[in-house]
Amino acid sequence: MSRRHSVNRPPTPDVRDDDEDDRPKEPTLLEIVNIKLIESGEKERLMELVRERLVECGWKDEMRALCRAFIKKNGRENVTVDDLVRAITPKGRASIPDSVKAELLQKIRTFLVSVAH
């Protein structure tokens, strides 16, 4: 249920838990790693590596074919980008080759070791 805001007053803030205070939250380990990857430029290099590997193994062509089949089945006028994303994403994630995942994981581990020292 969405809350409608009055035109005459600002929205009422959400009720806070008693446990909360005004101190900033500590970033999680995942957030810290992500920040380090971005700051170093390594995240973009890894993204490019994954793109290359997915093209090389035919994954990108496979996803393109799945999209075309979905559009043909449902009719071009009846398909939105959101429909495509919902239909193809689970298949796309499940079909990424283990070798690509393993290579990416190894590159991330190597990066973490290099920044830890």
N, C-alpha and C positions, 0 to 999 in steps of 0.2 A: 504494500500500500504506500503510495507516494504522498508526501506532505505538501499541501499547497501553501504557498507563502502569501501573506496578506500584503496588499499594496501599501498599506499604511504603516506597517512596522516591519523591522527586520525579522528573519526567521529565528525561532526559538532554538537556542543551542541544545544539542543532545545532552541528556543527563549523563554525568560522568560517574564512573565507579569510584568508591571511596579509596581504592588502592592507587588510583592515578594521582600524579602530582605534576607540577609544571616543569620538572626536569626533562631534558631531551632524552629520548630513548637511545640506548647503546645500539649501534648497528650489529646485525647478525654476522656470523662468519661468511655466509653466502653474500651478503651485501658488501662486506669488506673485499672479498675476492673479486666481485664484479667491479667495484670501484678501481681496484688495482689493474684489472684487465683493461678497463676503459682508459685510465690515465696513461698507461704505457703504450696504448695503441695496439696491444696484443689482441684485444677482442675483435677488432676489425680484421686483423690478419687471420685469425681463426675462422671468422665468418667467411672470408674469401676462400680459405682452404676447404671448408665444408661445401661451399657452392661448387668449387672445382670438382671435388670428389663425387658429388651427387650428379653432376653432368657426366663425368667420366663413366660412372657405373650405369647410366641410363635411367636413373631415378627421376630426373626432371622430365624426360620424355614420357615416362610412365604416368607421371602426374598430369601432364598435359593431355594425354590420351584419356585418362579418367575424367578430366574436366569436360573434354569434348563429348564423351559418351553421356555424361550426366546432362549436359545441355541438349544434346540430340534427343534423349529420352523424355525430358521435361518440356522442351520447347524453349527456344531462345528468349521469347517474350516473357516467359514465366520463371526465369532463373535470375536471381540477384547474386552479387559477389558474396554476400553473406550466406546464401544457400550453398554456393560452391564450397566455401570455407568449411561450413558445418559438415558437408557430405564427404569432402576429400581429406580433411585434416587427420582424422583417426587412421585412415588407410595410409596416408603419407608418413605419419610418425611410425607406424608399425612396420613399414617397408624400408626404412633406412637401414642399409647394410651394417651388420655388426662391425665390419672392418672399419667403416667410417667412424662409428661411435668410439671404437677402441683407439683409433688414431687421435681423435679429438681429445679423449680423456688423457692419453699419454702426453699430448702437447700441453694441456692444462697443468698436469702434474709437474712437468719439466719447468714450466713458467713459475709455479708456486715455489719450487725448490730454489729457483734462481733469485726470486725476490725475498726469500726467507733468510738468505745469507748476506 
